[in-house]
Amino acid sequence: MLHSVLVMGILRIVSGLIELTAAILILLFNDLRSAMLINAILAIVGPIILIVTMSAGLIGLAGDLSIGKILLIVIGVAFILAGTLS
């Protein structure tokens, strides 16, 4: 389980660095079109990081949780993605 927590933490750090880099690029370009393009890329990266992070956590918990609970978590993540992408 410790390995899963490490992976989840590293992924969140990487996600934060991507967000900070995007913010710096938006400020450097100082152009609305470029800012919208960078924002669109972030809209794709965010859900990917979420899915990978949740997958790492679920793999770590797979032995401790029943199949029903894992299924409920997967459905919850699907709802989050559906809500953010629509």
Backbone torsions as a table, in degrees:
resi	resn	phi	psi	omega
1	MET	NA	-32.9	179.8
2	LEU	-61.0	-37.0	178.1
3	HIS	-62.2	-41.8	180.0
4	SER	-64.1	-40.6	179.4
5	VAL	-64.6	-40.6	178.0
6	LEU	-62.1	-45.4	178.9
7	VAL	-62.3	-43.8	-179.8
8	MET	-63.3	-42.1	179.2
9	GLY	-64.4	-44.1	179.6
10	ILE	-63.7	-41.0	178.6
11	LEU	-62.8	-38.5	178.7
12	ARG	-68.8	-35.8	175.4
13	ILE	-64.2	-45.2	178.1
14	VAL	-60.8	-41.9	178.5
15	SER	-61.2	-43.0	177.9
16	GLY	-64.1	-40.0	177.8
17	LEU	-64.9	-37.6	176.6
18	ILE	-63.4	-42.5	179.2
19	GLU	-63.3	-44.9	179.6
20	LEU	-64.6	-40.8	177.4
21	THR	-61.6	-42.1	178.7
22	ALA	-63.2	-41.8	179.2
23	ALA	-62.6	-42.1	178.7
24	ILE	-64.9	-42.0	178.7
25	LEU	-63.5	-40.4	178.4
26	ILE	-60.3	-44.3	179.7
27	LEU	-68.5	-37.5	179.5
28	LEU	-67.9	-43.9	-179.1
29	PHE	-70.3	-34.3	177.6
30	ASN	50.6	42.1	-178.5
31	ASP	-136.9	132.6	-176.2
32	LEU	-64.0	-41.0	179.8
33	ARG	-63.5	-43.0	178.0
34	SER	-65.1	-39.5	178.6
35	ALA	-62.2	-40.8	178.6
36	MET	-66.4	-39.0	178.1
37	LEU	-64.5	-45.2	178.9
38	ILE	-63.6	-41.4	177.7
39	ASN	-62.1	-39.2	178.9
40	ALA	-64.6	-39.3	177.9
41	ILE	-64.6	-40.7	177.9
42	LEU	-63.6	-33.1	178.6
43	ALA	-65.9	-23.9	176.8
44	ILE	-85.8	-40.1	-176.2
45	VAL	-68.5	-39.9	-176.9
46	GLY	-55.1	-53.9	179.2
47	PRO	-64.2	-31.9	178.1
48	ILE	-65.0	-44.4	177.9
49	ILE	-62.4	-41.3	178.5
50	LEU	-59.5	-47.6	-178.3
51	ILE	-63.6	-45.0	-178.6
52	VAL	-66.4	-41.6	179.3
53	THR	-64.1	-45.6	179.2
54	MET	-65.3	-36.0	178.0
55	SER	-64.0	-42.5	178.2
56	ALA	-62.4	-40.9	177.5
57	GLY	-65.9	-41.6	179.6
58	LEU	-66.7	-36.9	176.8
59	ILE	-62.8	-40.6	178.7
60	GLY	-67.1	-31.4	-178.5
61	LEU	-94.5	-2.9	-171.8
62	ALA	-54.5	-37.5	-179.4
63	GLY	-77.0	-22.0	-176.0
64	ASP	-93.0	-21.3	-175.3
65	LEU	-108.5	151.7	174.8
66	SER	-76.8	164.3	179.8
67	ILE	-62.1	-36.9	179.8
68	GLY	-62.2	-42.5	179.7
69	LYS	-68.7	-39.4	176.9
70	ILE	-62.8	-41.2	177.8
71	LEU	-61.7	-41.0	178.1
72	LEU	-63.5	-39.0	177.9
73	ILE	-65.0	-43.3	179.1
74	VAL	-62.4	-41.7	177.8
75	ILE	-63.7	-40.1	177.9
76	GLY	-61.8	-43.3	177.8
77	VAL	-63.8	-39.7	177.9
78	ALA	-61.3	-40.9	177.9
79	PHE	-64.3	-40.8	178.4
80	ILE	-61.5	-45.7	179.3
81	LEU	-64.1	-42.0	179.7
82	ALA	-63.0	-38.3	179.6
83	GLY	-69.3	-35.0	-178.1
84	THR	-84.6	-25.6	-177.1
85	LEU	-91.0	-13.1	-177.8
86	SER	-101.0	NA	NA
